Amino acid sequence: MEKYGAGSIVVSDYDPNWPILFSQERTRIEQALGAFALAVEHIGSTAVPGLPSKPIIDLLVGVPSLEEARQRCIKPLEAFGYIYMPQYASWIPDELFFRKGPPGPWTHHLHVMEPSHPRWDARLVFRDYLRAHPDVARAYADIKRALATSSKDNIEAYRTGKDVFVAETTAKARAWRALAEDQ
């Protein structure tokens, strides 16, 4: 069992400062990586207004080459307080994963990947769908709160407990976007 670094998992009410914290961090990442960072996106529940979340800002950084990112990104991001977590490659392949903040509770998660990877689009369309569908975001909040209670400090159980909802919602989100693009 993978334990959550901060003890019990807590899903907090939405904090209107989360977008501000993202914006500040995006500036730091852009300074650290320069033009190598093709895009820096706010993802995860803290990116959806009104959605309760673990109070961790998730950032998605697009790079032209993951192999090159291994050489060019780790040291500059570590200089800004990020800790590279290579052991997460088995859970989230084809990306570099970093954490920031005191060991539990973490304040930021940083995902570095190529924008051509299917998970890039999946994360953005899921976020955008929740932003546009508050009823779905509320249903997701209910699942997250129930999982936080039942999982206690087992972060793997919390993560995997959301998998079916995320997969089904992402499929709906792709159909929603395709319909919008056809109009």
C-alpha positions in Angstrom: 0.0 0.0 0.0 1.3 3.4 -0.9 0.7 5.8 2.0 -0.3 9.4 1.5 2.6 11.5 2.7 0.4 13.9 4.7 -1.4 11.2 6.8 -5.1 10.9 6.1 -6.3 12.1 2.7 -8.3 15.3 3.0 -10.4 16.8 0.3 -10.7 20.5 1.0 -13.4 22.9 -0.2 -12.5 24.9 -3.3 -10.0 27.7 -2.6 -10.2 30.7 -4.9 -6.5 31.2 -4.4 -5.7 28.0 -6.3 -5.7 29.7 -9.8 -3.4 32.4 -8.4 -1.0 29.8 -7.0 -1.0 28.1 -10.4 -0.2 31.4 -12.2 2.7 32.1 -9.9 4.1 28.7 -10.3 3.6 28.8 -14.1 5.8 31.9 -14.2 8.5 30.1 -12.2 8.4 27.1 -14.5 8.6 29.3 -17.6 11.6 31.0 -16.1 13.3 27.7 -15.2 12.6 26.0 -18.6 12.4 28.9 -21.0 11.2 28.1 -24.5 11.6 24.4 -23.9 8.3 24.6 -22.0 5.8 24.6 -24.9 2.8 25.0 -22.6 2.1 25.1 -18.9 -1.5 24.1 -18.0 -3.4 24.0 -14.7 -5.0 20.5 -14.4 -6.6 18.4 -11.7 -9.4 19.4 -9.4 -7.7 22.7 -8.3 -8.2 23.9 -11.9 -12.0 23.5 -11.7 -13.8 26.4 -10.0 -15.9 25.2 -7.1 -14.5 21.7 -7.1 -13.2 20.4 -3.7 -9.7 18.9 -3.9 -6.7 17.8 -2.1 -4.9 21.2 -1.8 -2.2 20.3 -4.4 -1.7 22.4 -7.5 -1.3 20.1 -10.5 0.6 21.5 -13.5 1.1 19.9 -16.9 4.2 21.0 -18.8 4.5 20.3 -22.5 8.0 19.7 -23.9 9.1 18.8 -27.5 10.9 15.7 -26.3 10.7 13.6 -23.2 14.1 12.2 -23.7 15.6 15.7 -24.0 13.5 16.8 -21.0 15.3 14.2 -18.8 18.5 16.0 -19.6 17.2 19.6 -19.6 14.4 19.9 -17.0 15.3 18.0 -13.8 18.1 20.3 -12.5 16.3 23.6 -13.3 13.1 22.3 -11.6 15.0 21.0 -8.6 16.4 24.6 -8.2 12.8 25.7 -7.8 12.1 23.2 -5.0 10.7 20.3 -7.1 11.7 16.7 -6.4 11.9 14.4 -9.3 10.1 11.1 -8.6 11.5 8.5 -11.1 9.7 5.7 -9.3 6.4 7.0 -10.6 7.3 6.0 -14.2 5.6 2.6 -13.6 2.4 4.4 -12.7 2.5 7.2 -15.1 4.7 6.2 -18.1 5.8 8.6 -20.7 6.1 11.6 -18.4 8.4 13.0 -15.7 6.7 13.5 -12.4 7.8 16.0 -9.7 6.5 17.0 -6.3 7.1 20.3 -4.4 6.5 21.2 -0.8 7.5 19.7 2.5 7.3 15.9 2.4 3.6 15.5 3.1 1.7 17.6 2.6 2.9 18.4 -0.9 1.9 21.7 -2.4 2.4 21.0 -6.2 2.6 18.1 -8.6 4.3 18.7 -11.9 3.7 16.4 -14.9 6.1 16.9 -17.9 5.2 15.2 -21.1 5.0 15.7 -24.9 1.7 17.3 -25.9 1.3 14.6 -28.6 0.8 12.0 -25.8 -2.9 10.9 -25.5 -2.8 11.6 -21.8 -2.1 15.3 -22.5 -5.4 15.7 -24.3 -7.3 13.5 -21.8 -6.3 15.6 -18.9 -7.3 18.9 -20.6 -10.6 17.7 -22.0 -11.5 16.2 -18.6 -10.7 19.5 -16.9 -12.6 21.5 -19.5 -15.7 19.2 -19.3 -15.8 19.6 -15.5 -15.5 23.4 -15.8 -18.5 23.4 -18.3 -20.6 20.9 -16.4 -21.0 21.8 -12.7 -23.3 18.9 -12.1 -20.6 16.4 -13.2 -18.1 18.3 -11.1 -20.4 17.9 -8.1 -20.7 14.2 -8.7 -16.9 13.9 -8.9 -16.6 15.8 -5.6 -18.9 13.3 -3.9 -16.8 10.4 -5.2 -13.6 12.1 -4.0 -14.9 12.9 -0.6 -16.2 9.3 -0.1 -12.9 7.9 -1.3 -10.9 10.2 1.0 -13.0 8.8 3.9 -12.8 5.2 2.9 -9.1 5.2 1.8 -7.8 7.0 4.9 -4.1 7.2 4.0 -4.0 4.8 1.1 -3.4 7.1 -1.8 -3.4 4.3 -4.4 -6.9 3.3 -3.3 -8.0 6.9 -3.6 -6.5 7.3 -7.1 -7.8 4.0 -8.5 -11.2 4.5 -6.9 -11.6 7.5 -9.3 -10.5 5.6 -12.4 -14.0 4.5 -13.7 -15.5 7.9 -13.2 -12.5 9.6 -14.9 -12.5 7.2 -17.9 -16.3 7.5 -18.4 -16.3 11.3 -18.0 -13.3 11.6 -20.3 -15.1 9.7 -23.0 -18.2 12.0 -22.6 -15.9 15.0 -22.7 -14.3 13.9 -26.0 -17.8 13.4 -27.5 -18.8 16.8 -26.1 -15.8 18.5 -27.6 -16.3 16.7 -31.0 -19.9 17.9 -31.1 -18.8 21.5 -30.3 -16.2 21.4 -33.0 -18.7 20.1 -35.6 -21.0 23.1 -34.9 
